[in-house]
Amino acid sequence: MGSDKNSQELRAALRQIERLRAENEALRQALNATSQKVPQAERPLGEISDPAPPVHQRSPAATKVALFRSFFRGREDVYPLRWENRQGKSGYAPACVNEWKPGICQKPRVKCSDCPNQVLCARG
C-alpha cells in the first residue's frame, strides 16, 4: 500500500517537472525575443557598450548629468548626497545611515568606500 502511494507521488512529481521544464523553455524564448527588441540605450548593465567620452568642466550639462547618473546606475535603492569641503571642492556620494555616528563612523580616518560599517540609505 505504501509503495502505491509512493509511485503516485513520484508520477505527480515527474508531471510537475515536465510542466516546469516547459514553462522554463517558454520563458527563455520570451526573454530572447524581448532582449532582441531592447534599444541600445536601454540594454541591461553588464552588456558591452561604447565607452563614454571624457567629461570635463566645459562639458555640456547633459553629459555631466549622464555621468552623475552612471555612478548610481543599477542602484535604485540608494540616493546620493552632495558634499562640499572648505576649499570649495564638491561632489556626490551615496548617503550612509551611519555617517558621523560616534563609535561607528570612522571618518575622516577611513574613507566611506573602505568602511566596514557602511549602510547605504534606502529611498523611501
DSSP file (Angstrom, degrees, kcal/mol; ACC not computed):
  #  RESIDUE AA STRUCTURE BP1 BP2  ACC     N-H-->O    O-->H-N    N-H-->O    O-->H-N    TCO  KAPPA ALPHA  PHI   PSI    X-CA   Y-CA   Z-CA
    1    1 A M     >        0   0    0      0, 0.0     4,-1.6     0, 0.0     5,-0.1   0.000 360.0 360.0 360.0 -40.6    0.0    0.0    0.0
    2    2 A G  H  >  +     0   0    0      1,-0.2     4,-2.2     2,-0.2     5,-0.1   0.862 360.0  53.5 -65.7 -36.6    2.9    2.4    0.8
    3    3 A S  H  > S+     0   0    0      2,-0.2     4,-2.4     1,-0.2    -1,-0.2   0.841 104.9  54.9 -69.1 -31.7    4.6    1.7   -2.5
    4    4 A D  H  > S+     0   0    0      2,-0.2     4,-1.9     1,-0.2    -1,-0.2   0.911 109.9  46.5 -65.5 -41.8    1.4    2.6   -4.4
    5    5 A K  H  X S+     0   0    0     -4,-1.6     4,-2.3     2,-0.2    -2,-0.2   0.907 112.5  50.8 -65.4 -41.8    1.3    5.9   -2.6
    6    6 A N  H  X S+     0   0    0     -4,-2.2     4,-2.4     1,-0.2    -2,-0.2   0.901 109.3  50.0 -62.8 -41.2    5.0    6.5   -3.4
    7    7 A S  H  X S+     0   0    0     -4,-2.4     4,-2.4     2,-0.2    -1,-0.2   0.871 110.1  50.9 -67.5 -35.2    4.5    5.7   -7.0
    8    8 A Q  H  X S+     0   0    0     -4,-1.9     4,-2.3     2,-0.2    -2,-0.2   0.920 111.6  47.6 -65.2 -43.2    1.6    8.1   -7.3
    9    9 A E  H  X S+     0   0    0     -4,-2.3     4,-2.5     2,-0.2    -2,-0.2   0.887 111.6  51.3 -64.5 -38.6    3.7   10.9   -5.6
   10   10 A L  H  X S+     0   0    0     -4,-2.4     4,-2.6     2,-0.2    -2,-0.2   0.929 110.2  48.1 -64.0 -45.7    6.6   10.0   -8.0
   11   11 A R  H  X S+     0   0    0     -4,-2.4     4,-2.2     2,-0.2    -2,-0.2   0.902 112.6  49.5 -62.3 -40.4    4.3   10.3  -11.1
   12   12 A A  H  X S+     0   0    0     -4,-2.3     4,-2.2     2,-0.2    -2,-0.2   0.908 111.5  48.9 -64.6 -41.7    2.9   13.6   -9.8
   13   13 A A  H  X S+     0   0    0     -4,-2.5     4,-2.4     2,-0.2    -2,-0.2   0.906 110.5  50.4 -65.2 -40.9    6.4   14.9   -9.2
   14   14 A L  H  X S+     0   0    0     -4,-2.6     4,-2.1     2,-0.2    -1,-0.2   0.885 110.0  50.5 -65.0 -38.3    7.5   13.9  -12.7
   15   15 A R  H  X S+     0   0    0     -4,-2.2     4,-2.3     2,-0.2    -1,-0.2   0.915 110.6  49.6 -63.7 -41.7    4.5   15.6  -14.2
   16   16 A Q  H  X S+     0   0    0     -4,-2.2     4,-2.7     1,-0.2    -2,-0.2   0.906 108.5  52.9 -64.5 -40.7    5.3   18.8  -12.3
   17   17 A I  H  X S+     0   0    0     -4,-2.4     4,-2.5     1,-0.2    -1,-0.2   0.919 109.7  48.6 -59.7 -43.7    9.0   18.6  -13.5
   18   18 A E  H  X S+     0   0    0     -4,-2.1     4,-2.3     2,-0.2    -1,-0.2   0.902 111.0  50.1 -64.6 -40.6    7.8   18.4  -17.1
   19   19 A R  H  X S+     0   0    0     -4,-2.3     4,-2.5     1,-0.2    -2,-0.2   0.929 112.3  47.7 -62.0 -43.8    5.4   21.3  -16.6
   20   20 A L  H  X S+     0   0    0     -4,-2.7     4,-2.8     2,-0.2    -2,-0.2   0.888 110.1  51.7 -66.1 -39.3    8.2   23.4  -15.1
   21   21 A R  H  X S+     0   0    0     -4,-2.5     4,-2.3     2,-0.2    -1,-0.2   0.916 111.4  47.6 -61.8 -42.7   10.6   22.4  -17.9
   22   22 A A  H  X S+     0   0    0     -4,-2.3     4,-2.2     2,-0.2    -2,-0.2   0.910 112.7  49.0 -64.6 -41.9    8.0   23.5  -20.5
   23   23 A E  H  X S+     0   0    0     -4,-2.5     4,-2.5     2,-0.2    -2,-0.2   0.916 110.2  51.1 -63.9 -43.2    7.5   26.8  -18.6
   24   24 A N  H  X S+     0   0    0     -4,-2.8     4,-2.5     1,-0.2    -2,-0.2   0.913 110.3  49.3 -59.7 -43.5   11.2   27.5  -18.4
   25   25 A E  H  X S+     0   0    0     -4,-2.3     4,-2.3     2,-0.2    -1,-0.2   0.909 110.9  49.4 -64.1 -41.5   11.6   26.9  -22.1
   26   26 A A  H  X S+     0   0    0     -4,-2.2     4,-2.3     1,-0.2    -1,-0.2   0.902 112.1  48.8 -64.0 -40.2    8.7   29.3  -22.8
   27   27 A L  H  X S+     0   0    0     -4,-2.5     4,-2.6     2,-0.2    -2,-0.2   0.890 109.4  52.0 -67.3 -39.1   10.2   31.9  -20.6
   28   28 A R  H  X S+     0   0    0     -4,-2.5     4,-2.6     2,-0.2    -2,-0.2   0.922 110.9  47.9 -61.4 -43.7   13.6   31.6  -22.2
   29   29 A Q  H  X S+     0   0    0     -4,-2.3     4,-2.3     2,-0.2    -2,-0.2   0.912 112.3  48.7 -64.2 -41.8   12.0   32.1  -25.6
   30   30 A A  H  X S+     0   0    0     -4,-2.3     4,-2.2     2,-0.2    -2,-0.2   0.902 111.8  49.9 -64.4 -40.4   10.1   35.1  -24.4
   31   31 A L  H  X S+     0   0    0     -4,-2.6     4,-2.9     2,-0.2     5,-0.2   0.920 110.9  48.8 -64.4 -44.4   13.3   36.6  -22.9
   32   32 A N  H  X S+     0   0    0     -4,-2.6     4,-1.2     1,-0.2    -1,-0.2   0.902 112.2  48.7 -62.2 -41.1   15.3   36.0  -26.1
   33   33 A A  H  < S+     0   0    0     -4,-2.3     4,-0.5    -5,-0.2    -1,-0.2   0.890 115.0  45.4 -65.8 -39.1   12.5   37.7  -28.1
   34   34 A T  H >X S+     0   0    0     -4,-2.2     3,-1.4     1,-0.2     4,-0.7   0.918 108.8  53.9 -71.1 -44.5   12.3   40.6  -25.7
   35   35 A S  H 3< S+     0   0    0     -4,-2.9     3,-0.4     1,-0.3    -1,-0.2   0.777 103.6  57.4 -66.1 -24.7   16.1   41.2  -25.4
   36   36 A Q  T 3< S+     0   0    0     -4,-1.2    -1,-0.3    -5,-0.2    -2,-0.2   0.724 107.1  49.3 -74.7 -20.1   16.4   41.4  -29.2
   37   37 A K  T <4 S+     0   0    0     -3,-1.4    -1,-0.2    -4,-0.5    -2,-0.2   0.549  83.0 110.0 -94.2  -9.1   13.9   44.3  -29.2
   38   38 A V  S  < S-     0   0    0     -4,-0.7     5,-0.1    -3,-0.4    -3,-0.0  -0.538  70.8-125.0 -73.0 123.3   15.6   46.4  -26.4
   39   39 A P    >   -     0   0    0      0, 0.0     3,-1.4     0, 0.0     4,-0.2  -0.234  25.6-106.1 -63.2 158.7   17.2   49.6  -27.9
   40   40 A Q  G >  S+     0   0    0      1,-0.3     3,-1.4     2,-0.2    -2,-0.1   0.861 118.5  56.6 -55.0 -41.1   20.9   50.1  -27.2
   41   41 A A  G 3  S+     0   0    0      1,-0.3    -1,-0.3     0, 0.0    -3,-0.0   0.728 109.8  45.7 -67.3 -20.8   20.2   52.9  -24.6
   42   42 A E  G <  S+     0   0    0     -3,-1.4    -1,-0.3     2,-0.0    -2,-0.2   0.264  80.6 130.5-106.4  11.3   18.0   50.5  -22.5
   43   43 A R    <   -     0   0    0     -3,-1.4     3,-0.1    -4,-0.2    -3,-0.0  -0.349  65.0-101.7 -64.8 145.1   20.3   47.5  -22.5
   44   44 A P    >   -     0   0    0      0, 0.0     3,-1.3     0, 0.0    -1,-0.1  -0.193  43.9 -87.7 -63.9 159.2   20.9   46.0  -19.1
   45   45 A L  T 3  S+     0   0    0      1,-0.2     3,-0.1     3,-0.0    29,-0.0  -0.274 111.3  45.1 -61.2 153.7   24.1   46.6  -17.2
   46   46 A G  T 3  S+     0   0    0      1,-0.4     2,-0.3    -3,-0.1    -1,-0.2   0.146  82.9 114.4  96.5 -20.5   26.9   44.2  -17.9
   47   47 A E  S <  S-     0   0    0     -3,-1.3    -1,-0.4     1,-0.1     2,-0.2  -0.661  76.0-107.6 -83.5 141.7   26.4   44.4  -21.7
   48   48 A I        +     0   0    0     -2,-0.3     2,-0.3    -3,-0.1    -1,-0.1  -0.467  47.4 168.2 -71.1 133.4   29.3   45.9  -23.6
   49   49 A S        -     0   0    0     -2,-0.2     3,-0.1    -6,-0.0    -3,-0.0  -0.856  44.6 -70.1-136.1 173.2   28.6   49.4  -25.0
   50   50 A D        -     0   0    0     -2,-0.3     2,-0.1     1,-0.1    -1,-0.0  -0.399  59.7-103.8 -64.7 139.5   30.6   52.2  -26.5
   51   51 A P        -     0   0    0      0, 0.0    -1,-0.1     0, 0.0    -3,-0.0  -0.376  38.5-110.9 -65.6 144.1   32.9   53.9  -23.9
   52   52 A A        -     0   0    0      1,-0.1     3,-0.1    -3,-0.1    -3,-0.0  -0.424  32.9-106.2 -73.8 148.2   31.6   57.3  -22.8
   53   53 A P        -     0   0    0      0, 0.0    -1,-0.1     0, 0.0     2,-0.0  -0.367  48.2 -87.2 -68.6 155.5   33.5   60.4  -23.9
   54   54 A P        -     0   0    0      0, 0.0     2,-0.5     0, 0.0     0, 0.0  -0.346  40.6-138.5 -64.3 145.1   35.6   62.1  -21.1
   55   55 A V        +     0   0    0     -3,-0.1     2,-0.2     4,-0.1    -3,-0.0  -0.899  29.8 165.2-108.2 133.2   33.7   64.6  -19.0
   56   56 A H    >   -     0   0    0     -2,-0.5     3,-1.9     4,-0.1     8,-0.1  -0.760  53.3 -80.2-136.7-177.9   35.4   67.9  -18.1
   57   57 A Q  T 3  S+     0   0    0      1,-0.3     7,-0.1    -2,-0.2    -2,-0.0   0.810 127.3  46.1 -58.4 -33.5   34.4   71.3  -16.7
   58   58 A R  T 3  S+     0   0    0      2,-0.0    -1,-0.3     3,-0.0     3,-0.1   0.330  84.4 122.0 -95.4   8.9   33.3   72.6  -20.1
   59   59 A S  S <  S-     0   0    0     -3,-1.9    -4,-0.1     1,-0.1     5,-0.1  -0.344  75.3 -92.0 -65.4 150.8   31.2   69.5  -21.0
   60   60 A P    >>  -     0   0    0      0, 0.0     4,-1.9     0, 0.0     3,-0.6  -0.276  33.7-113.9 -61.9 152.9   27.5   70.1  -21.7
   61   61 A A  H 3> S+     0   0    0      1,-0.2     4,-2.7     2,-0.2     5,-0.2   0.868 115.9  58.0 -56.9 -39.2   25.2   69.8  -18.7
   62   62 A A  H 3> S+     0   0    0      1,-0.2     4,-2.1     2,-0.2    -1,-0.2   0.875 105.9  49.4 -61.8 -37.3   23.5   66.7  -20.3
   63   63 A T  H <> S+     0   0    0     -3,-0.6     4,-2.0     2,-0.2    -1,-0.2   0.897 111.5  48.8 -68.1 -40.4   26.9   64.9  -20.4
   64   64 A K  H  X S+     0   0    0     -4,-1.9     4,-2.6     2,-0.2    -2,-0.2   0.905 111.2  49.7 -65.4 -41.3   27.6   65.8  -16.8
   65   65 A V  H  X S+     0   0    0     -4,-2.7     4,-2.8     2,-0.2    -2,-0.2   0.906 109.3  51.9 -64.0 -40.8   24.1   64.6  -15.7
   66   66 A A  H  X S+     0   0    0     -4,-2.1     4,-1.7    -5,-0.2    -1,-0.2   0.897 110.6  48.6 -62.2 -39.8   24.7   61.3  -17.7
   67   67 A L  H  X S+     0   0    0     -4,-2.0     4,-1.1     2,-0.2    -2,-0.2   0.940 111.7  49.3 -64.1 -47.1   28.0   60.8  -15.8
   68   68 A F  H >X S+     0   0    0     -4,-2.6     3,-0.9     1,-0.2     4,-0.6   0.931 111.5  48.7 -56.8 -48.1   26.4   61.5  -12.5
   69   69 A R  H >< S+     0   0    0     -4,-2.8     3,-0.8     1,-0.2     4,-0.4   0.832 103.6  61.3 -63.9 -31.6   23.5   59.1  -13.2
   70   70 A S  H >< S+     0   0    0     -4,-1.7     3,-0.6     1,-0.2    -1,-0.2   0.791  94.7  63.1 -67.3 -25.8   26.0   56.4  -14.3
   71   71 A F  H << S+     0   0    0     -4,-1.1    -1,-0.2    -3,-0.9    -2,-0.2   0.822 114.8  31.6 -64.6 -29.6   27.6   56.5  -10.8
   72   72 A F  T X< S+     0   0    0     -3,-0.8     3,-2.0    -4,-0.6    -1,-0.2   0.242  85.9 137.1-114.1  10.4   24.3   55.2   -9.3
   73   73 A R  T <  S+     0   0    0     -3,-0.6    -3,-0.1    -4,-0.4    -4,-0.0  -0.330  74.4  18.7 -60.8 137.2   23.0   53.1  -12.2
   74   74 A G  T 3  S+     0   0    0      1,-0.1     2,-0.4   -29,-0.0    -1,-0.3   0.408 104.1  93.9  83.7  -3.7   21.5   49.9  -11.1
   75   75 A R    X   +     0   0    0     -3,-2.0     3,-1.2     1,-0.1    -1,-0.1  -0.600  33.8 152.0-120.9  69.3   21.1   51.1   -7.5
   76   76 A E  T 3   +     0   0    0     -2,-0.4    47,-0.2     1,-0.2    -1,-0.1   0.593  69.5  68.2 -71.3  -9.4   17.6   52.4   -7.4
   77   77 A D  T 3  S+     0   0    0     -3,-0.1    46,-1.0    45,-0.1     2,-0.3   0.521  98.0  52.6 -90.4  -5.4   17.6   51.6   -3.7
   78   78 A V  B <   -A  122   0A   0     -3,-1.2    44,-0.2    44,-0.2    -3,-0.1  -0.828  65.5-153.1-125.2 165.2   20.1   54.3   -2.7
   79   79 A Y        -     0   0    0     42,-0.6    16,-2.7    -2,-0.3    42,-0.2  -0.966  16.6-118.9-137.4 156.0   20.4   58.0   -3.2
   80   80 A P  E     -B   94   0B   0      0, 0.0     2,-0.4     0, 0.0    12,-0.0  -0.559  14.3-152.9 -93.1 156.7   23.3   60.5   -3.4
   81   81 A L  E     -B   93   0B   0     12,-2.8    12,-2.0    -2,-0.2     2,-0.3  -0.977  19.4-125.7-122.4 142.3   24.1   63.4   -1.2
   82   82 A R  E     -B   92   0B   0     -2,-0.4     2,-0.3    10,-0.2    10,-0.2  -0.680  29.1-170.6 -85.6 139.7   26.1   66.4   -2.4
   83   83 A W  E     -B   91   0B   0      8,-2.8     8,-1.9    -2,-0.3     2,-0.3  -0.916  10.3-171.6-127.5 157.1   29.1   67.4   -0.3
   84   84 A E  E     -B   90   0B   0     -2,-0.3     6,-0.2     6,-0.2     2,-0.1  -0.974  11.9-147.6-147.6 132.8   31.5   70.4   -0.3
   85   85 A N    >   -     0   0    0      4,-2.8     3,-1.7    -2,-0.3    -2,-0.0  -0.369  37.1 -94.4 -94.2 178.7   34.7   70.9    1.6
   86   86 A R  T 3  S+     0   0    0      1,-0.3    -1,-0.1     2,-0.1     0, 0.0   0.771 123.3  57.9 -65.1 -26.4   36.2   74.1    3.0
   87   87 A Q  T 3  S-     0   0    0      2,-0.1    -1,-0.3     1,-0.0     3,-0.1   0.494 121.0-105.9 -82.7  -2.7   38.3   74.6   -0.1
   88   88 A G  S <  S+     0   0    0     -3,-1.7     2,-0.2     1,-0.3    -2,-0.1   0.386  72.8 141.3  95.5  -3.2   35.2   74.6   -2.3
   89   89 A K        +     0   0    0     -5,-0.1    -4,-2.8     1,-0.0    -1,-0.3  -0.513  28.4 179.7 -70.8 140.3   35.7   71.1   -3.8
   90   90 A S  E     +B   84   0B   0     -6,-0.2     2,-0.3    -2,-0.2    -6,-0.2  -0.902  14.5 140.8-139.9 167.1   32.4   69.3   -4.2
   91   91 A G  E     -B   83   0B   0     -8,-1.9    -8,-2.8    -2,-0.3     2,-0.3  -0.956  41.7 -87.1-178.3-167.9   30.9   66.1   -5.4
   92   92 A Y  E     +B   82   0B   0     -2,-0.3   -10,-0.2   -10,-0.2    -2,-0.0  -0.944  32.0 175.8-127.1 147.5   28.3   63.4   -4.7
   93   93 A A  E     -B   81   0B   0    -12,-2.0   -12,-2.8    -2,-0.3     2,-0.1  -0.987  41.7 -90.8-145.6 150.6   28.5   60.3   -2.5
   94   94 A P  E     -B   80   0B   0      0, 0.0     2,-0.2     0, 0.0   -16,-0.0  -0.396  50.5-108.9 -61.2 137.7   25.9   57.6   -1.6
   95   95 A A        -     0   0    0    -16,-2.7    26,-2.6    26,-0.2     2,-0.4  -0.471  33.9-153.9 -70.2 137.8   24.1   58.5    1.6
   96   96 A C  B >   -C  120   0C   0     24,-0.3     3,-1.1    -2,-0.2    24,-0.2  -0.948  17.0-146.2-119.4 134.2   25.1   56.4    4.6
   97   97 A V  T 3  S+     0   0    0     22,-3.5    -1,-0.1    -2,-0.4    23,-0.1   0.853 102.6  46.7 -62.3 -36.1   22.9   55.7    7.6
   98   98 A N  T >  S+     0   0    0     21,-0.4     3,-2.1    19,-0.2     7,-0.3   0.343  77.5 141.3 -92.2   6.7   25.9   55.5    9.9
   99   99 A E  T <  S-     0   0    0     -3,-1.1    -4,-0.0     1,-0.3     6,-0.0  -0.303  81.1  -7.2 -59.3 126.9   27.7   58.7    8.6
  100  100 A W  T 3  S+     0   0    0      1,-0.2    -1,-0.3    -2,-0.0    -2,-0.1   0.530  90.1 148.6  64.9  12.9   29.3   60.6   11.5
  101  101 A K    X>  -     0   0    0     -3,-2.1     4,-2.6     1,-0.1     3,-1.8  -0.652  54.5-112.9 -75.5 125.0   27.8   58.3   14.2
  102  102 A P  T 34 S+     0   0    0      0, 0.0     4,-0.1     0, 0.0    -1,-0.1  -0.301  98.3  13.2 -59.8 137.2   30.2   58.2   17.1
  103  103 A G  T 34 S+     0   0    0      2,-0.4     3,-0.1     1,-0.1    -2,-0.0   0.265 130.2  53.5  82.4 -12.3   31.8   54.7   17.6
  104  104 A I  T <4 S+     0   0    0     -3,-1.8     2,-0.4     1,-0.2    13,-0.2   0.727  95.7  59.8-115.1 -55.5   30.5   53.5   14.2
  105  105 A C     <  -     0   0    0     -4,-2.6    -2,-0.4    -7,-0.3    -1,-0.2  -0.633  57.3-169.0 -81.8 132.5   31.7   56.0   11.6
  106  106 A Q    >>  +     0   0    0     -2,-0.4     4,-1.7     4,-0.1     3,-0.9   0.065  29.6 176.7-110.2  23.7   35.5   56.4   11.4
  107  107 A K  T 34  +     0   0    0      1,-0.3     4,-0.1     2,-0.2    -2,-0.0  -0.401  57.5  16.2 -64.7 147.9   35.5   59.5    9.2
  108  108 A P  T 34 S+     0   0    0      0, 0.0    -1,-0.3     0, 0.0    -2,-0.1  -0.955 124.7  55.7 -89.5   3.4   37.8   61.1    8.2
  109  109 A R  T <4 S+     0   0    0     -3,-0.9     2,-0.5     1,-0.1    -2,-0.2   0.879 114.4  40.3 -64.4 -37.4   40.4   58.4    9.1
  110  110 A V  S  < S-     0   0    0     -4,-1.7    -1,-0.1     2,-0.0    -4,-0.1  -0.950  88.7-124.6-116.3 128.7   38.6   55.8    7.0
  111  111 A K    >>  -     0   0    0     -2,-0.5     3,-1.4     1,-0.1     4,-0.6  -0.395  22.9-120.1 -67.4 147.2   37.1   56.6    3.6
  112  112 A C  G >4 S+     0   0    0      1,-0.3     3,-1.1     2,-0.2     6,-0.2   0.877 113.5  57.8 -56.0 -39.9   33.4   55.7    3.2
  113  113 A S  G 34 S+     0   0    0      1,-0.3    -1,-0.3     3,-0.0    -2,-0.0   0.736 112.1  41.8 -65.9 -20.9   34.2   53.3    0.4
  114  114 A D  G <4 S+     0   0    0     -3,-1.4    -1,-0.3     3,-0.0    -2,-0.2   0.423  87.8 117.7-101.5  -1.3   36.5   51.3    2.7
  115  115 A C    X<  -     0   0    0     -3,-1.1     3,-1.0    -4,-0.6   -10,-0.0  -0.502  52.4-156.9 -75.6 128.3   34.3   51.5    5.8
  116  116 A P  T 3  S+     0   0    0      0, 0.0    -1,-0.1     0, 0.0    -4,-0.0   0.643  93.9  56.5 -76.1 -12.5   33.1   48.1    7.1
  117  117 A N  T 3  S+     0   0    0    -13,-0.2     2,-0.3     2,-0.0   -19,-0.2   0.258  74.4 135.3-100.2  11.1   30.1   49.8    8.8
  118  118 A Q    <   +     0   0    0     -3,-1.0     2,-0.4    -6,-0.2   -22,-0.0  -0.450  25.7 175.4 -67.1 124.6   28.7   51.5    5.6
  119  119 A V        -     0   0    0     -2,-0.3   -22,-3.5     0, 0.0   -21,-0.4  -0.945  24.5-138.5-129.8 108.0   24.9   51.1    5.3
  120  120 A L  B     -C   96   0C   0     -2,-0.4   -24,-0.3   -24,-0.2     2,-0.2  -0.413  22.1-110.7 -72.6 141.5   23.5   52.9    2.4
  121  121 A C        -     0   0    0    -26,-2.6   -42,-0.6   -42,-0.2     2,-0.3  -0.479  30.4-135.0 -71.8 136.3   20.3   54.9    2.8
  122  122 A A  B     -A   78   0A   0     -2,-0.2   -44,-0.2   -44,-0.2     2,-0.1  -0.656  22.7-104.6 -91.6 147.8   17.3   53.4    1.1
  123  123 A R              0   0    0    -46,-1.0    -1,-0.1    -2,-0.3   -47,-0.0  -0.454 360.0 360.0 -66.8 142.3   14.9   55.5   -0.9
  124  124 A G              0   0    0     -2,-0.1    -1,-0.1    -3,-0.0   -47,-0.0   0.437 360.0 360.0-102.8 360.0   11.6   56.0    1.0
